[in-house]
Amino acid sequence: MNIRQKLLTIIEQLPDEKLAILLNLALFLKSGKEPVPPMLLSQAYQDWLSAENDIYDELFADELAKR
């Protein structure tokens, strides 16, 4: 039995809610896009990257002023 046949056999046994998950995965794989790590999508990470949270300038402001 090849991979396609094995997959079809398993798919036939899945309930609808799991088929919905499998459909989303299949569409994602078909798109060819690279996966985005969940951390990059998190609000905490986005807040950390925001300009309001840029501590680089605060930490090195004195050093930059000396130059």
mmCIF file of the N, C-alpha and C atoms, coordinates in Angstrom:
data_MODEL
# 
_entry.id   MODEL 
# 
loop_
_atom_site.group_PDB 
_atom_site.id 
_atom_site.type_symbol 
_atom_site.label_atom_id 
_atom_site.label_alt_id 
_atom_site.label_comp_id 
_atom_site.label_asym_id 
_atom_site.label_entity_id 
_atom_site.label_seq_id 
_atom_site.pdbx_PDB_ins_code 
_atom_site.Cartn_x 
_atom_site.Cartn_y 
_atom_site.Cartn_z 
_atom_site.occupancy 
_atom_site.B_iso_or_equiv 
_atom_site.pdbx_formal_charge 
_atom_site.auth_seq_id 
_atom_site.auth_comp_id 
_atom_site.auth_asym_id 
_atom_site.auth_atom_id 
_atom_site.pdbx_PDB_model_num 
ATOM 1   N N  . MET A 1 1  ? 0.848   -1.177 0.000  1.00 0.00 ? 1  MET A N  1 
ATOM 2   C CA . MET A 1 1  ? 0.000   0.000  0.000  1.00 0.00 ? 1  MET A CA 1 
ATOM 3   C C  . MET A 1 1  ? 0.896   1.243  0.000  1.00 0.00 ? 1  MET A C  1 
ATOM 4   N N  . ASN A 1 2  ? 0.655   2.160  -0.938 1.00 0.00 ? 2  ASN A N  1 
ATOM 5   C CA . ASN A 1 2  ? 1.482   3.366  -1.004 1.00 0.00 ? 2  ASN A CA 1 
ATOM 6   C C  . ASN A 1 2  ? 0.982   4.421  -0.012 1.00 0.00 ? 2  ASN A C  1 
ATOM 7   N N  . ILE A 1 3  ? 1.714   5.491  0.087  1.00 0.00 ? 3  ILE A N  1 
ATOM 8   C CA . ILE A 1 3  ? 1.403   6.548  1.061  1.00 0.00 ? 3  ILE A CA 1 
ATOM 9   C C  . ILE A 1 3  ? 0.021   7.145  0.805  1.00 0.00 ? 3  ILE A C  1 
ATOM 10  N N  . ARG A 1 4  ? -0.311  7.415  -0.441 1.00 0.00 ? 4  ARG A N  1 
ATOM 11  C CA . ARG A 1 4  ? -1.616  8.014  -0.772 1.00 0.00 ? 4  ARG A CA 1 
ATOM 12  C C  . ARG A 1 4  ? -2.753  7.096  -0.318 1.00 0.00 ? 4  ARG A C  1 
ATOM 13  N N  . GLN A 1 5  ? -2.629  5.809  -0.564 1.00 0.00 ? 5  GLN A N  1 
ATOM 14  C CA . GLN A 1 5  ? -3.669  4.866  -0.164 1.00 0.00 ? 5  GLN A CA 1 
ATOM 15  C C  . GLN A 1 5  ? -3.782  4.777  1.361  1.00 0.00 ? 5  GLN A C  1 
ATOM 16  N N  . LYS A 1 6  ? -2.639  4.799  2.052  1.00 0.00 ? 6  LYS A N  1 
ATOM 17  C CA . LYS A 1 6  ? -2.657  4.765  3.511  1.00 0.00 ? 6  LYS A CA 1 
ATOM 18  C C  . LYS A 1 6  ? -3.346  6.003  4.064  1.00 0.00 ? 6  LYS A C  1 
ATOM 19  N N  . LEU A 1 7  ? -3.022  7.142  3.489  1.00 0.00 ? 7  LEU A N  1 
ATOM 20  C CA . LEU A 1 7  ? -3.621  8.396  3.941  1.00 0.00 ? 7  LEU A CA 1 
ATOM 21  C C  . LEU A 1 7  ? -5.130  8.408  3.694  1.00 0.00 ? 7  LEU A C  1 
ATOM 22  N N  . LEU A 1 8  ? -5.550  7.952  2.531  1.00 0.00 ? 8  LEU A N  1 
ATOM 23  C CA . LEU A 1 8  ? -6.981  7.901  2.227  1.00 0.00 ? 8  LEU A CA 1 
ATOM 24  C C  . LEU A 1 8  ? -7.724  6.966  3.183  1.00 0.00 ? 8  LEU A C  1 
ATOM 25  N N  . THR A 1 9  ? -7.110  5.861  3.535  1.00 0.00 ? 9  THR A N  1 
ATOM 26  C CA . THR A 1 9  ? -7.715  4.929  4.485  1.00 0.00 ? 9  THR A CA 1 
ATOM 27  C C  . THR A 1 9  ? -7.910  5.585  5.842  1.00 0.00 ? 9  THR A C  1 
ATOM 28  N N  . ILE A 1 10 ? -6.901  6.322  6.284  1.00 0.00 ? 10 ILE A N  1 
ATOM 29  C CA . ILE A 1 10 ? -6.993  7.021  7.572  1.00 0.00 ? 10 ILE A CA 1 
ATOM 30  C C  . ILE A 1 10 ? -8.032  8.136  7.508  1.00 0.00 ? 10 ILE A C  1 
ATOM 31  N N  . ILE A 1 11 ? -8.036  8.895  6.416  1.00 0.00 ? 11 ILE A N  1 
ATOM 32  C CA . ILE A 1 11 ? -8.976  10.004 6.252  1.00 0.00 ? 11 ILE A CA 1 
ATOM 33  C C  . ILE A 1 11 ? -10.421 9.509  6.337  1.00 0.00 ? 11 ILE A C  1 
ATOM 34  N N  . GLU A 1 12 ? -10.705 8.379  5.747  1.00 0.00 ? 12 GLU A N  1 
ATOM 35  C CA . GLU A 1 12 ? -12.065 7.827  5.765  1.00 0.00 ? 12 GLU A CA 1 
ATOM 36  C C  . GLU A 1 12 ? -12.553 7.544  7.182  1.00 0.00 ? 12 GLU A C  1 
ATOM 37  N N  . GLN A 1 13 ? -11.632 7.377  8.124  1.00 0.00 ? 13 GLN A N  1 
ATOM 38  C CA . GLN A 1 13 ? -11.995 7.032  9.493  1.00 0.00 ? 13 GLN A CA 1 
ATOM 39  C C  . GLN A 1 13 ? -12.084 8.251  10.416 1.00 0.00 ? 13 GLN A C  1 
ATOM 40  N N  . LEU A 1 14 ? -11.691 9.426  9.930  1.00 0.00 ? 14 LEU A N  1 
ATOM 41  C CA . LEU A 1 14 ? -11.664 10.615 10.783 1.00 0.00 ? 14 LEU A CA 1 
ATOM 42  C C  . LEU A 1 14 ? -13.035 11.275 10.889 1.00 0.00 ? 14 LEU A C  1 
ATOM 43  N N  . PRO A 1 15 ? -13.370 11.793 12.076 1.00 0.00 ? 15 PRO A N  1 
ATOM 44  C CA . PRO A 1 15 ? -14.605 12.573 12.221 1.00 0.00 ? 15 PRO A CA 1 
ATOM 45  C C  . PRO A 1 15 ? -14.432 13.944 11.570 1.00 0.00 ? 15 PRO A C  1 
ATOM 46  N N  . ASP A 1 16 ? -15.549 14.635 11.325 1.00 0.00 ? 16 ASP A N  1 
ATOM 47  C CA . ASP A 1 16 ? -15.526 15.917 10.614 1.00 0.00 ? 16 ASP A CA 1 
ATOM 48  C C  . ASP A 1 16 ? -14.626 16.962 11.258 1.00 0.00 ? 16 ASP A C  1 
ATOM 49  N N  . GLU A 1 17 ? -14.621 17.059 12.594 1.00 0.00 ? 17 GLU A N  1 
ATOM 50  C CA . GLU A 1 17 ? -13.787 18.091 13.232 1.00 0.00 ? 17 GLU A CA 1 
ATOM 51  C C  . GLU A 1 17 ? -12.298 17.856 12.978 1.00 0.00 ? 17 GLU A C  1 
ATOM 52  N N  . LYS A 1 18 ? -11.884 16.605 12.897 1.00 0.00 ? 18 LYS A N  1 
ATOM 53  C CA . LYS A 1 18 ? -10.478 16.324 12.588 1.00 0.00 ? 18 LYS A CA 1 
ATOM 54  C C  . LYS A 1 18 ? -10.206 16.480 11.097 1.00 0.00 ? 18 LYS A C  1 
ATOM 55  N N  . LEU A 1 19 ? -11.209 16.250 10.279 1.00 0.00 ? 19 LEU A N  1 
ATOM 56  C CA . LEU A 1 19 ? -11.044 16.482 8.843  1.00 0.00 ? 19 LEU A CA 1 
ATOM 57  C C  . LEU A 1 19 ? -10.843 17.967 8.560  1.00 0.00 ? 19 LEU A C  1 
ATOM 58  N N  . ALA A 1 20 ? -11.494 18.828 9.336  1.00 0.00 ? 20 ALA A N  1 
ATOM 59  C CA . ALA A 1 20 ? -11.328 20.273 9.159  1.00 0.00 ? 20 ALA A CA 1 
ATOM 60  C C  . ALA A 1 20 ? -9.881  20.663 9.450  1.00 0.00 ? 20 ALA A C  1 
ATOM 61  N N  . ILE A 1 21 ? -9.298  20.080 10.487 1.00 0.00 ? 21 ILE A N  1 
ATOM 62  C CA . ILE A 1 21 ? -7.897  20.354 10.820 1.00 0.00 ? 21 ILE A CA 1 
ATOM 63  C C  . ILE A 1 21 ? -6.989  19.852 9.702  1.00 0.00 ? 21 ILE A C  1 
ATOM 64  N N  . LEU A 1 22 ? -7.275  18.667 9.226  1.00 0.00 ? 22 LEU A N  1 
ATOM 65  C CA . LEU A 1 22 ? -6.474  18.084 8.147  1.00 0.00 ? 22 LEU A CA 1 
ATOM 66  C C  . LEU A 1 22 ? -6.584  18.911 6.868  1.00 0.00 ? 22 LEU A C  1 
ATOM 67  N N  . LEU A 1 23 ? -7.769  19.436 6.600  1.00 0.00 ? 23 LEU A N  1 
ATOM 68  C CA . LEU A 1 23 ? -7.963  20.280 5.422  1.00 0.00 ? 23 LEU A CA 1 
ATOM 69  C C  . LEU A 1 23 ? -7.115  21.541 5.523  1.00 0.00 ? 23 LEU A C  1 
ATOM 70  N N  . ASN A 1 24 ? -7.121  22.180 6.686  1.00 0.00 ? 24 ASN A N  1 
ATOM 71  C CA . ASN A 1 24 ? -6.291  23.374 6.881  1.00 0.00 ? 24 ASN A CA 1 
ATOM 72  C C  . ASN A 1 24 ? -4.816  23.061 6.688  1.00 0.00 ? 24 ASN A C  1 
ATOM 73  N N  . LEU A 1 25 ? -4.373  21.934 7.213  1.00 0.00 ? 25 LEU A N  1 
ATOM 74  C CA . LEU A 1 25 ? -2.975  21.530 7.041  1.00 0.00 ? 25 LEU A CA 1 
ATOM 75  C C  . LEU A 1 25 ? -2.660  21.283 5.573  1.00 0.00 ? 25 LEU A C  1 
ATOM 76  N N  . ALA A 1 26 ? -3.536  20.587 4.888  1.00 0.00 ? 26 ALA A N  1 
ATOM 77  C CA . ALA A 1 26 ? -3.312  20.293 3.469  1.00 0.00 ? 26 ALA A CA 1 
ATOM 78  C C  . ALA A 1 26 ? -3.248  21.573 2.638  1.00 0.00 ? 26 ALA A C  1 
ATOM 79  N N  . LEU A 1 27 ? -4.140  22.522 2.932  1.00 0.00 ? 27 LEU A N  1 
ATOM 80  C CA . LEU A 1 27 ? -4.122  23.793 2.201  1.00 0.00 ? 27 LEU A CA 1 
ATOM 81  C C  . LEU A 1 27 ? -2.837  24.569 2.476  1.00 0.00 ? 27 LEU A C  1 
ATOM 82  N N  . PHE A 1 28 ? -2.384  24.524 3.723  1.00 0.00 ? 28 PHE A N  1 
ATOM 83  C CA . PHE A 1 28 ? -1.138  25.196 4.066  1.00 0.00 ? 28 PHE A CA 1 
ATOM 84  C C  . PHE A 1 28 ? 0.042   24.555 3.324  1.00 0.00 ? 28 PHE A C  1 
ATOM 85  N N  . LEU A 1 29 ? 0.112   23.235 3.340  1.00 0.00 ? 29 LEU A N  1 
ATOM 86  C CA . LEU A 1 29 ? 1.207   22.540 2.658  1.00 0.00 ? 29 LEU A CA 1 
ATOM 87  C C  . LEU A 1 29 ? 1.170   22.805 1.154  1.00 0.00 ? 29 LEU A C  1 
ATOM 88  N N  . LYS A 1 30 ? -0.016  22.851 0.586  1.00 0.00 ? 30 LYS A N  1 
ATOM 89  C CA . LYS A 1 30 ? -0.162  23.112 -0.849 1.00 0.00 ? 30 LYS A CA 1 
ATOM 90  C C  . LYS A 1 30 ? 0.311   24.520 -1.204 1.00 0.00 ? 30 LYS A C  1 
ATOM 91  N N  . SER A 1 31 ? 0.127   25.473 -0.290 1.00 0.00 ? 31 SER A N  1 
ATOM 92  C CA . SER A 1 31 ? 0.502   26.863 -0.569 1.00 0.00 ? 31 SER A CA 1 
ATOM 93  C C  . SER A 1 31 ? 2.012   27.025 -0.716 1.00 0.00 ? 31 SER A C  1 
ATOM 94  N N  . GLY A 1 32 ? 2.781   26.127 -0.107 1.00 0.00 ? 32 GLY A N  1 
ATOM 95  C CA . GLY A 1 32 ? 4.234   26.202 -0.202 1.00 0.00 ? 32 GLY A CA 1 
ATOM 96  C C  . GLY A 1 32 ? 4.858   27.233 0.703  1.00 0.00 ? 32 GLY A C  1 
ATOM 97  N N  . LYS A 1 33 ? 4.053   27.872 1.561  1.00 0.00 ? 33 LYS A N  1 
ATOM 98  C CA . LYS A 1 33 ? 4.585   28.886 2.468  1.00 0.00 ? 33 LYS A CA 1 
ATOM 99  C C  . LYS A 1 33 ? 5.380   28.223 3.591  1.00 0.00 ? 33 LYS A C  1 
ATOM 100 N N  . GLU A 1 34 ? 6.336   28.976 4.084  1.00 0.00 ? 34 GLU A N  1 
ATOM 101 C CA . GLU A 1 34 ? 7.099   28.514 5.234  1.00 0.00 ? 34 GLU A CA 1 
ATOM 102 C C  . GLU A 1 34 ? 6.261   28.707 6.494  1.00 0.00 ? 34 GLU A C  1 
ATOM 103 N N  . PRO A 1 35 ? 6.327   27.790 7.426  1.00 0.00 ? 35 PRO A N  1 
ATOM 104 C CA . PRO A 1 35 ? 5.558   27.949 8.658  1.00 0.00 ? 35 PRO A CA 1 
ATOM 105 C C  . PRO A 1 35 ? 6.052   29.133 9.479  1.00 0.00 ? 35 PRO A C  1 
ATOM 106 N N  . VAL A 1 36 ? 5.142   29.798 10.135 1.00 0.00 ? 36 VAL A N  1 
ATOM 107 C CA . VAL A 1 36 ? 5.474   30.912 11.019 1.00 0.00 ? 36 VAL A CA 1 
ATOM 108 C C  . VAL A 1 36 ? 5.419   30.381 12.451 1.00 0.00 ? 36 VAL A C  1 
ATOM 109 N N  . PRO A 1 37 ? 6.537   30.473 13.163 1.00 0.00 ? 37 PRO A N  1 
ATOM 110 C CA . PRO A 1 37 ? 6.509   29.996 14.551 1.00 0.00 ? 37 PRO A CA 1 
ATOM 111 C C  . PRO A 1 37 ? 5.466   30.754 15.360 1.00 0.00 ? 37 PRO A C  1 
ATOM 112 N N  . PRO A 1 38 ? 4.698   30.046 16.192 1.00 0.00 ? 38 PRO A N  1 
ATOM 113 C CA . PRO A 1 38 ? 3.644   30.702 16.981 1.00 0.00 ? 38 PRO A CA 1 
ATOM 114 C C  . PRO A 1 38 ? 4.157   31.883 17.799 1.00 0.00 ? 38 PRO A C  1 
ATOM 115 N N  . MET A 1 39 ? 5.406   31.815 18.247 1.00 0.00 ? 39 MET A N  1 
ATOM 116 C CA . MET A 1 39 ? 5.953   32.914 19.044 1.00 0.00 ? 39 MET A CA 1 
ATOM 117 C C  . MET A 1 39 ? 5.904   34.227 18.266 1.00 0.00 ? 39 MET A C  1 
ATOM 118 N N  . LEU A 1 40 ? 6.173   34.181 16.966 1.00 0.00 ? 40 LEU A N  1 
ATOM 119 C CA . LEU A 1 40 ? 6.193   35.402 16.162 1.00 0.00 ? 40 LEU A CA 1 
ATOM 120 C C  . LEU A 1 40 ? 4.808   36.009 16.009 1.00 0.00 ? 40 LEU A C  1 
ATOM 121 N N  . LEU A 1 41 ? 3.784   35.204 16.199 1.00 0.00 ? 41 LEU A N  1 
ATOM 122 C CA . LEU A 1 41 ? 2.423   35.695 16.081 1.00 0.00 ? 41 LEU A CA 1 
ATOM 123 C C  . LEU A 1 41 ? 1.871   36.194 17.410 1.00 0.00 ? 41 LEU A C  1 
ATOM 124 N N  . SER A 1 42 ? 2.572   35.912 18.496 1.00 0.00 ? 42 SER A N  1 
ATOM 125 C CA . SER A 1 42 ? 2.042   36.261 19.816 1.00 0.00 ? 42 SER A CA 1 
ATOM 126 C C  . SER A 1 42 ? 2.063   37.771 20.038 1.00 0.00 ? 42 SER A C  1 
ATOM 127 N N  . GLN A 1 43 ? 1.104   38.249 20.803 1.00 0.00 ? 43 GLN A N  1 
ATOM 128 C CA . GLN A 1 43 ? 1.026   39.671 21.116 1.00 0.00 ? 43 GLN A CA 1 
ATOM 129 C C  . GLN A 1 43 ? 2.218   40.107 21.956 1.00 0.00 ? 43 GLN A C  1 
ATOM 130 N N  . ALA A 1 44 ? 2.670   39.247 22.858 1.00 0.00 ? 44 ALA A N  1 
ATOM 131 C CA . ALA A 1 44 ? 3.815   39.591 23.709 1.00 0.00 ? 44 ALA A CA 1 
ATOM 132 C C  . ALA A 1 44 ? 5.057   39.842 22.856 1.00 0.00 ? 44 ALA A C  1 
ATOM 133 N N  . TYR A 1 45 ? 5.292   39.022 21.855 1.00 0.00 ? 45 TYR A N  1 
ATOM 134 C CA . TYR A 1 45 ? 6.447   39.204 20.979 1.00 0.00 ? 45 TYR A CA 1 
ATOM 135 C C  . TYR A 1 45 ? 6.313   40.493 20.166 1.00 0.00 ? 45 TYR A C  1 
ATOM 136 N N  . GLN A 1 46 ? 5.111   40.760 19.670 1.00 0.00 ? 46 GLN A N  1 
ATOM 137 C CA . GLN A 1 46 ? 4.888   41.988 18.911 1.00 0.00 ? 46 GLN A CA 1 
ATOM 138 C C  . GLN A 1 46 ? 5.114   43.212 19.798 1.00 0.00 ? 46 GLN A C  1 
ATOM 139 N N  . ASP A 1 47 ? 4.658   43.151 21.054 1.00 0.00 ? 47 ASP A N  1 
ATOM 140 C CA . ASP A 1 47 ? 4.892   44.243 21.994 1.00 0.00 ? 47 ASP A CA 1 
ATOM 141 C C  . ASP A 1 47 ? 6.381   44.434 22.246 1.00 0.00 ? 47 ASP A C  1 
ATOM 142 N N  . TRP A 1 48 ? 7.103   43.343 22.364 1.00 0.00 ? 48 TRP A N  1 
ATOM 143 C CA . TRP A 1 48 ? 8.543   43.385 22.618 1.00 0.00 ? 48 TRP A CA 1 
ATOM 144 C C  . TRP A 1 48 ? 9.275   44.080 21.469 1.00 0.00 ? 48 TRP A C  1 
ATOM 145 N N  . LEU A 1 49 ? 8.797   43.871 20.245 1.00 0.00 ? 49 LEU A N  1 
ATOM 146 C CA . LEU A 1 49 ? 9.427   44.471 19.070 1.00 0.00 ? 49 LEU A CA 1 
ATOM 147 C C  . LEU A 1 49 ? 9.008   45.915 18.835 1.00 0.00 ? 49 LEU A C  1 
ATOM 148 N N  . SER A 1 50 ? 7.975   46.369 19.509 1.00 0.00 ? 50 SER A N  1 
ATOM 149 C CA . SER A 1 50 ? 7.428   47.697 19.232 1.00 0.00 ? 50 SER A CA 1 
ATOM 150 C C  . SER A 1 50 ? 8.410   48.807 19.587 1.00 0.00 ? 50 SER A C  1 
ATOM 151 N N  . ALA A 1 51 ? 8.218   49.953 18.958 1.00 0.00 ? 51 ALA A N  1 
ATOM 152 C CA . ALA A 1 51 ? 9.086   51.112 19.185 1.00 0.00 ? 51 ALA A CA 1 
ATOM 153 C C  . ALA A 1 51 ? 9.003   51.595 20.626 1.00 0.00 ? 51 ALA A C  1 
ATOM 154 N N  . GLU A 1 52 ? 7.833   51.463 21.241 1.00 0.00 ? 52 GLU A N  1 
ATOM 155 C CA . GLU A 1 52 ? 7.671   51.900 22.627 1.00 0.00 ? 52 GLU A CA 1 
ATOM 156 C C  . GLU A 1 52 ? 8.518   51.070 23.584 1.00 0.00 ? 52 GLU A C  1 
ATOM 157 N N  . ASN A 1 53 ? 8.892   49.911 23.172 1.00 0.00 ? 53 ASN A N  1 
ATOM 158 C CA . ASN A 1 53 ? 9.635   49.009 24.033 1.00 0.00 ? 53 ASN A CA 1 
ATOM 159 C C  . ASN A 1 53 ? 11.108  48.921 23.613 1.00 0.00 ? 53 ASN A C  1 
ATOM 160 N N  . ASP A 1 54 ? 11.577  49.871 22.843 1.00 0.00 ? 54 ASP A N  1 
ATOM 161 C CA . ASP A 1 54 ? 12.945  49.840 22.345 1.00 0.00 ? 54 ASP A CA 1 
ATOM 162 C C  . ASP A 1 54 ? 13.896  50.351 23.424 1.00 0.00 ? 54 ASP A C  1 
ATOM 163 N N  . ILE A 1 55 ? 14.541  49.427 24.120 1.00 0.00 ? 55 ILE A N  1 
ATOM 164 C CA . ILE A 1 55 ? 15.433  49.825 25.213 1.00 0.00 ? 55 ILE A CA 1 
ATOM 165 C C  . ILE A 1 55 ? 16.861  50.068 24.716 1.00 0.00 ? 55 ILE A C  1 
ATOM 166 N N  . TYR A 1 56 ? 17.133  49.751 23.467 1.00 0.00 ? 56 TYR A N  1 
ATOM 167 C CA . TYR A 1 56 ? 18.473  49.953 22.936 1.00 0.00 ? 56 TYR A CA 1 
ATOM 168 C C  . TYR A 1 56 ? 18.898  51.409 23.091 1.00 0.00 ? 56 TYR A C  1 
ATOM 169 N N  . ASP A 1 57 ? 18.020  52.325 22.678 1.00 0.00 ? 57 ASP A N  1 
ATOM 170 C CA . ASP A 1 57 ? 18.359  53.749 22.772 1.00 0.00 ? 57 ASP A CA 1 
ATOM 171 C C  . ASP A 1 57 ? 18.577  54.178 24.207 1.00 0.00 ? 57 ASP A C  1 
ATOM 172 N N  . GLU A 1 58 ? 17.761  53.663 25.115 1.00 0.00 ? 58 GLU A N  1 
ATOM 173 C CA . GLU A 1 58 ? 17.908  54.016 26.521 1.00 0.00 ? 58 GLU A CA 1 
ATOM 174 C C  . GLU A 1 58 ? 19.233  53.505 27.082 1.00 0.00 ? 58 GLU A C  1 
ATOM 175 N N  . LEU A 1 59 ? 19.590  52.297 26.740 1.00 0.00 ? 59 LEU A N  1 
ATOM 176 C CA . LEU A 1 59 ? 20.807  51.692 27.272 1.00 0.00 ? 59 LEU A CA 1 
ATOM 177 C C  . LEU A 1 59 ? 22.074  52.331 26.721 1.00 0.00 ? 59 LEU A C  1 
ATOM 178 N N  . PHE A 1 60 ? 22.034  52.709 25.464 1.00 0.00 ? 60 PHE A N  1 
ATOM 179 C CA . PHE A 1 60 ? 23.241  53.188 24.820 1.00 0.00 ? 60 PHE A CA 1 
ATOM 180 C C  . PHE A 1 60 ? 23.202  54.674 24.466 1.00 0.00 ? 60 PHE A C  1 
ATOM 181 N N  . ALA A 1 61 ? 22.221  55.412 24.983 1.00 0.00 ? 61 ALA A N  1 
ATOM 182 C CA . ALA A 1 61 ? 22.106  56.826 24.670 1.00 0.00 ? 61 ALA A CA 1 
ATOM 183 C C  . ALA A 1 61 ? 23.361  57.587 25.090 1.00 0.00 ? 61 ALA A C  1 
ATOM 184 N N  . ASP A 1 62 ? 23.897  57.284 26.279 1.00 0.00 ? 62 ASP A N  1 
ATOM 185 C CA . ASP A 1 62 ? 25.101  57.964 26.736 1.00 0.00 ? 62 ASP A CA 1 
ATOM 186 C C  . ASP A 1 62 ? 26.291  57.661 25.829 1.00 0.00 ? 62 ASP A C  1 
ATOM 187 N N  . GLU A 1 63 ? 26.409  56.421 25.427 1.00 0.00 ? 63 GLU A N  1 
ATOM 188 C CA . GLU A 1 63 ? 27.523  56.035 24.548 1.00 0.00 ? 63 GLU A CA 1 
ATOM 189 C C  . GLU A 1 63 ? 27.395  56.736 23.205 1.00 0.00 ? 63 GLU A C  1 
ATOM 190 N N  . LEU A 1 64 ? 26.208  56.800 22.685 1.00 0.00 ? 64 LEU A N  1 
ATOM 191 C CA . LEU A 1 64 ? 26.008  57.468 21.394 1.00 0.00 ? 64 LEU A CA 1 
ATOM 192 C C  . LEU A 1 64 ? 26.270  58.957 21.505 1.00 0.00 ? 64 LEU A C  1 
ATOM 193 N N  . ALA A 1 65 ? 25.924  59.553 22.622 1.00 0.00 ? 65 ALA A N  1 
ATOM 194 C CA . ALA A 1 65 ? 26.141  60.989 22.824 1.00 0.00 ? 65 ALA A CA 1 
ATOM 195 C C  . ALA A 1 65 ? 27.620  61.318 22.908 1.00 0.00 ? 65 ALA A C  1 
ATOM 196 N N  . LYS A 1 66 ? 28.429  60.405 23.414 1.00 0.00 ? 66 LYS A N  1 
ATOM 197 C CA . LYS A 1 66 ? 29.862  60.635 23.565 1.00 0.00 ? 66 LYS A CA 1 
ATOM 198 C C  . LYS A 1 66 ? 30.573  60.635 22.219 1.00 0.00 ? 66 LYS A C  1 
ATOM 199 N N  . ARG A 1 67 ? 30.014  60.009 21.222 1.00 0.00 ? 67 ARG A N  1 
ATOM 200 C CA . ARG A 1 67 ? 30.700  59.878 19.928 1.00 0.00 ? 67 ARG A CA 1 
ATOM 201 C C  . ARG A 1 67 ? 30.542  61.062 19.081 1.00 0.00 ? 67 ARG A C  1 
# 
